[in-house]
């Protein structure tokens, strides 16, 4: 979906249409972070997981809107019903995004391109919202394709074009590659898929661990993962391996904040709340350590996540050993608010 929360607010409130709005956060930049920004706001550089203060600096006349999660959940259910008209092989990634396998479609249309266009039109006609679709031979390529021509976009990448497409793709556009990993790749002279393709699987694994094996396959257009409609999320997290070892508490906290931003965005998309926050640390000698803190109720807000992660870090006597990797995850999800089933945790382990 395109700017899902913001688009629903603009649909339901005519006074917001054509204006820069930010769902979440608070007026005058007094606290909180942006959950979703309208495309009008994005023109000013406002993005999800951005602080309200930064959003106001970029666009002083941005309108902050309180989230209405029930409305977003209702729209998500109706969108899912549209999907089910064509296939039952649906793997939700979040409230507003999903993989569909239409190899055998329920209406015997026989064309993934035609099905995607019919779904987009049904969403527009029935919900007055726009969606962007990517159609290709596997999940990784389809996901990238879906982001290429937003809003209201459609991109088809056929079998004969996959490898050339991946060779031209900038590394920061790879689904799941965050800023830290992209920066590390660029330091190694890896700017596009074609650059990655020059390295052997052993070389990529040396630089990026298990993710290196995935990069080796995907840059050649190979992603054998199936669409899995019934897999339950056990944990959601984010982590980064750094191009140099961290030794100062200040830089550790700065990296934790970036990781917490990524985790918050992933939680926002799923609507999940977890009771347990876990900090993962890999030291320069490759020894691993984890620390966890549990809460009586589910949490998902950025402030609680980053504050807890920093407290857990302090409990490890930071600075005594050089740190190569940091990660934050949320688990023990609150049953009453579980909305999705997906394989997000597997995705996150890769990157």
C-alpha positions as CSV (number, residue, x, y, z in Angstrom):
1,X,0.0,0.0,0.0
2,X,1.1,3.6,-0.6
3,X,1.7,5.7,2.6
4,X,-1.0,3.5,4.1
5,X,-1.9,5.2,7.4
6,X,-1.6,8.7,5.9
7,X,-3.6,7.7,2.8
8,X,-6.4,6.5,5.1
9,X,-6.4,9.7,7.0
10,X,-6.5,11.8,3.8
11,X,-9.3,9.6,2.5
12,X,-11.4,9.9,5.6
13,X,-10.6,13.6,6.3
14,X,-10.9,15.9,3.2
15,X,-9.2,18.7,5.0
16,X,-5.9,16.7,5.0
17,X,-6.0,16.0,1.2
18,X,-3.1,17.6,-0.7
19,X,-1.4,18.6,2.5
20,X,1.8,17.3,4.3
21,X,0.6,15.2,7.1
22,X,2.5,12.9,9.6
23,X,0.7,10.1,11.4
24,X,2.1,9.8,14.9
25,X,4.5,12.2,16.6
26,X,3.3,15.4,18.2
27,X,2.8,19.1,17.2
28,X,5.6,21.6,17.7
29,X,8.0,18.6,17.8
30,X,7.4,17.9,21.5
31,X,8.1,14.2,21.3
32,X,7.4,10.9,19.6
33,X,8.3,9.7,16.1
34,X,6.5,9.7,12.7
35,X,4.7,6.4,11.9
36,X,3.9,7.4,8.3
37,X,4.2,10.5,6.2
38,X,2.0,11.5,3.3
39,X,3.6,11.9,-0.1
40,X,3.2,15.7,0.3
41,X,5.2,15.5,3.5
42,X,7.8,13.2,1.9
43,X,8.7,15.9,-0.6
44,X,10.2,17.8,2.4
45,X,12.2,14.8,3.4
46,X,9.9,13.6,6.2
47,X,10.1,9.8,6.7
48,X,8.7,7.1,9.0
49,X,10.7,6.7,12.3
50,X,11.8,10.3,12.1
51,X,11.5,12.4,15.3
52,X,8.7,15.0,15.4
53,X,11.3,17.7,16.1
54,X,13.2,16.8,12.8
55,X,9.9,16.7,10.9
56,X,9.0,20.2,12.0
57,X,12.4,21.5,11.1
58,X,12.0,20.1,7.6
59,X,8.4,21.3,7.2
60,X,7.1,23.8,9.8
61,X,3.5,23.5,8.5
62,X,3.3,19.7,8.7
63,X,0.1,18.5,10.2
64,X,0.4,15.8,12.9
65,X,-2.4,13.3,13.1
66,X,-3.1,10.9,15.9
67,X,-3.0,7.3,14.7
68,X,-6.3,5.3,14.4
69,X,-5.1,1.8,14.4
70,X,-8.6,0.2,14.3
71,X,-9.2,2.0,11.0
72,X,-5.9,0.7,9.6
73,X,-6.6,-2.8,10.8
74,X,-10.1,-2.7,9.2
75,X,-8.7,-1.6,5.9
76,X,-6.0,-4.3,6.1
77,X,-8.6,-7.0,6.6
78,X,-10.6,-5.8,3.6
79,X,-7.5,-5.8,1.4
80,X,-6.7,-9.3,2.5
81,X,-10.2,-10.3,1.5
82,X,-9.5,-9.0,-2.0
83,X,-6.3,-11.1,-2.1
84,X,-8.2,-14.2,-1.2
85,X,-10.4,-13.8,-4.3
86,X,-7.4,-14.9,-6.4
87,X,-5.2,-17.0,-4.1
88,X,-4.9,-18.4,-0.6
89,X,-1.1,-18.4,-0.7
90,X,-0.7,-15.1,1.1
91,X,2.3,-14.2,3.3
92,X,1.7,-10.9,5.2
93,X,4.8,-8.8,5.9
94,X,2.8,-6.1,7.7
95,X,-0.7,-4.5,7.8
96,X,0.0,-3.0,4.4
97,X,2.2,-5.4,2.5
98,X,2.1,-9.1,1.5
99,X,3.6,-11.7,-0.9
100,X,1.1,-13.6,-3.1
101,X,1.8,-16.8,-5.0
102,X,-0.6,-16.9,-8.0
103,X,1.0,-19.8,-9.8
104,X,-2.4,-21.5,-9.5
105,X,-5.0,-18.7,-9.2
106,X,-8.6,-19.4,-8.0
107,X,-10.2,-17.7,-11.0
108,X,-8.0,-19.4,-13.6
109,X,-6.9,-16.1,-15.0
110,X,-3.4,-17.5,-15.7
111,X,-1.5,-14.2,-15.7
112,X,0.2,-12.7,-12.6
113,X,0.3,-9.4,-14.4
114,X,-3.5,-9.4,-15.0
115,X,-4.2,-10.5,-11.4
116,X,-2.0,-7.7,-10.0
117,X,-3.8,-5.1,-12.1
118,X,-7.2,-6.5,-11.0
119,X,-6.2,-6.4,-7.3
120,X,-4.9,-2.8,-7.6
121,X,-8.2,-1.7,-9.3
122,X,-10.3,-3.5,-6.7
123,X,-8.5,-1.7,-3.8
124,X,-9.0,1.6,-5.6
125,X,-12.7,1.0,-6.3
126,X,-13.7,-0.5,-3.0
127,X,-11.4,1.2,-0.5
128,X,-10.5,4.5,-2.3
129,X,-6.8,3.7,-1.7
130,X,-3.9,3.1,-4.0
131,X,-1.4,0.1,-4.0
132,X,1.8,-0.6,-5.8
133,X,2.5,-4.1,-7.2
134,X,5.7,-5.9,-8.1
135,X,5.5,-9.0,-10.2
136,X,8.4,-11.4,-10.8
137,X,9.7,-14.9,-10.4
138,X,10.5,-14.9,-6.7
139,X,9.9,-13.0,-3.5
140,X,13.1,-10.9,-3.4
141,X,12.7,-9.5,-6.9
142,X,8.9,-8.9,-6.5
143,X,9.5,-7.0,-3.3
144,X,12.0,-4.7,-5.0
145,X,9.8,-4.3,-8.0
146,X,6.9,-3.2,-5.8
147,X,8.9,-0.2,-4.5
148,X,10.1,1.1,-7.8
149,X,7.3,3.2,-9.1
150,X,5.3,4.3,-6.0
151,X,2.7,5.6,-5.6
152,X,0.1,3.6,-7.6
153,X,2.9,1.8,-9.4
154,X,3.2,-1.5,-11.3
155,X,6.5,-3.1,-12.2
156,X,7.0,-6.5,-14.0
157,X,10.5,-8.0,-14.1
158,X,10.4,-11.1,-16.3
159,X,12.7,-14.1,-16.1
160,X,14.9,-13.0,-18.9
161,X,15.5,-9.5,-17.3
162,X,16.1,-10.6,-13.7
163,X,19.9,-10.9,-13.8
164,X,20.5,-7.7,-15.7
165,X,18.1,-5.9,-13.3
166,X,20.0,-7.2,-10.3
167,X,23.4,-6.2,-11.8
168,X,22.2,-2.6,-12.2
169,X,20.6,-2.4,-8.8
170,X,22.4,-0.1,-6.2
171,X,23.2,-2.1,-3.1
172,X,21.2,0.2,-0.9
173,X,18.1,-0.8,-2.9
174,X,18.5,-4.5,-1.9
175,X,15.6,-5.5,0.2
176,X,16.9,-5.8,3.8
177,X,20.2,-4.0,3.3
178,X,20.3,-1.2,5.9
179,X,22.5,1.9,5.9
180,X,25.4,0.4,7.9
181,X,25.6,-2.7,5.6
182,X,25.3,-0.5,2.5
183,X,28.1,1.8,3.8
184,X,30.3,-1.3,4.5
185,X,29.7,-2.5,1.0
186,X,30.7,0.8,-0.5
187,X,33.9,0.9,1.5
188,X,34.7,-2.4,-0.1
189,X,34.0,-0.9,-3.6
190,X,30.7,-2.7,-3.9
191,X,28.1,-0.2,-5.3
192,X,25.8,-2.4,-7.5
193,X,24.7,-5.9,-7.9
194,X,27.3,-6.3,-10.7
195,X,30.1,-5.5,-8.1
196,X,28.7,-8.1,-5.7
197,X,28.6,-10.6,-8.6
198,X,32.4,-10.3,-9.0
199,X,33.0,-11.8,-5.5
200,X,32.9,-15.5,-4.8
201,X,30.5,-16.9,-2.2
202,X,33.5,-17.5,0.1
203,X,34.5,-13.8,-0.2
204,X,31.0,-12.5,0.4
205,X,30.6,-14.8,3.5
206,X,33.9,-13.6,4.8
207,X,32.7,-10.0,4.7
208,X,29.0,-10.4,5.6
209,X,28.6,-13.8,7.3
210,X,25.5,-15.8,6.5
211,X,24.1,-12.9,4.6
212,X,27.0,-13.2,2.1
213,X,25.6,-16.6,0.9
214,X,22.2,-15.0,0.4
215,X,23.8,-12.0,-1.6
216,X,25.7,-14.5,-3.7
217,X,22.5,-16.3,-4.8
218,X,20.1,-13.3,-5.0
219,X,22.4,-11.2,-7.2
220,X,22.1,-14.1,-9.7
221,X,18.3,-14.0,-9.4
222,X,18.0,-17.1,-7.2
223,X,15.6,-16.9,-4.2
224,X,14.0,-20.4,-3.5
225,X,12.0,-19.2,-0.5
226,X,8.3,-20.1,-0.9
227,X,5.3,-17.9,0.1
228,X,4.4,-19.2,3.6
229,X,0.9,-18.2,4.7
230,X,0.9,-20.0,8.1
231,X,4.2,-19.2,9.7
232,X,3.9,-17.5,13.1
233,X,6.2,-14.7,14.1
234,X,8.3,-15.6,17.1
235,X,10.5,-12.5,17.2
236,X,11.3,-9.3,15.3
237,X,14.7,-7.7,15.4
238,X,17.4,-5.7,13.7
239,X,21.1,-5.9,13.9
240,X,24.3,-4.5,12.2
241,X,27.9,-5.7,11.9
242,X,30.2,-2.7,11.9
243,X,33.1,-2.0,9.5
244,X,35.3,-1.3,12.6
245,X,35.1,-2.3,16.2
246,X,33.3,0.0,18.6
247,X,35.2,1.1,21.7
248,X,33.4,4.2,22.9
249,X,30.0,4.2,24.7
250,X,28.9,7.3,22.7
251,X,29.3,5.5,19.3
252,X,27.7,2.3,20.7
253,X,24.6,4.3,21.8
254,X,24.5,6.1,18.4
255,X,24.5,2.7,16.6
256,X,21.8,1.4,19.0
257,X,19.6,4.3,18.1
258,X,19.9,3.5,14.3
259,X,19.1,-0.2,15.0
260,X,16.1,0.8,17.2
261,X,14.8,3.0,14.4
262,X,14.8,0.0,12.0
263,X,13.2,-2.3,14.6
264,X,10.5,0.3,15.4
265,X,9.7,0.6,11.7
266,X,9.3,-3.2,11.4
267,X,7.1,-3.3,14.5
268,X,5.0,-0.5,13.2
269,X,4.3,-2.4,10.0
270,X,3.3,-5.6,11.8
271,X,1.2,-3.9,14.5
272,X,2.8,-6.3,17.1
273,X,3.8,-5.6,20.7
274,X,6.2,-7.7,22.6
275,X,6.9,-8.2,26.3
276,X,10.6,-9.0,26.0
277,X,13.4,-6.7,24.7
278,X,16.7,-8.5,24.0
279,X,20.1,-6.9,23.3
280,X,22.6,-9.0,21.3
281,X,26.3,-8.2,21.3
282,X,29.1,-9.8,19.3
283,X,32.6,-8.9,20.5
284,X,35.8,-8.6,18.4
285,X,36.8,-12.1,19.4
286,X,33.4,-13.4,18.0
287,X,32.0,-14.2,21.5
288,X,28.3,-13.6,21.8
289,X,26.3,-12.1,24.7
290,X,22.6,-11.4,25.1
291,X,20.7,-9.5,27.8
292,X,16.9,-9.3,28.1
293,X,14.3,-7.4,30.0
294,X,10.6,-8.3,30.1
295,X,7.6,-6.1,30.8
296,X,4.2,-7.0,32.2
297,X,2.5,-5.8,29.0
298,X,3.4,-5.5,25.3
299,X,5.6,-2.6,24.1
300,X,6.5,-1.4,20.7
301,X,7.3,2.3,21.1
302,X,10.7,3.6,20.1
303,X,11.4,5.4,23.4
304,X,10.9,2.2,25.5
305,X,13.0,0.1,23.0
306,X,16.0,2.4,22.9
307,X,15.9,3.2,26.6
308,X,15.8,-0.6,27.5
309,X,18.6,-1.4,25.0
310,X,20.8,1.3,26.5
311,X,20.2,0.0,30.0
312,X,21.0,-3.6,29.0
313,X,24.2,-2.3,27.3
314,X,25.3,-0.5,30.4
315,X,24.9,-3.8,32.4
316,X,27.6,-5.4,30.2
317,X,30.3,-2.9,31.2
318,X,30.7,-1.4,27.7
319,X,34.2,-0.3,26.8
320,X,36.0,-3.2,28.3
321,X,35.8,-5.3,25.1
322,X,35.6,-4.1,21.5
323,X,32.1,-4.6,19.9
324,X,31.7,-5.8,16.4
325,X,27.9,-6.3,16.2
326,X,24.8,-5.0,18.0
327,X,21.3,-6.1,17.7
328,X,17.9,-5.5,19.3
329,X,14.9,-7.8,19.1
330,X,11.4,-8.0,20.5
331,X,9.7,-11.3,21.4
332,X,7.0,-12.8,23.6
333,X,4.3,-11.1,21.7
334,X,1.1,-10.0,23.3
335,X,-1.6,-12.4,22.1
336,X,-4.4,-9.9,22.1
337,X,-2.7,-7.7,19.5
338,X,-1.1,-10.4,17.3
339,X,-2.2,-9.3,13.8
340,X,0.1,-11.1,11.4
341,X,1.8,-14.4,10.6
342,X,4.9,-14.1,8.6
343,X,8.6,-15.1,8.2
344,X,10.0,-11.7,9.1
345,X,12.4,-13.1,11.7
346,X,14.1,-15.2,9.1
347,X,14.4,-12.2,6.9
348,X,16.0,-10.2,9.7
349,X,18.6,-12.9,10.4
350,X,19.9,-12.6,6.9
351,X,20.7,-8.9,7.2
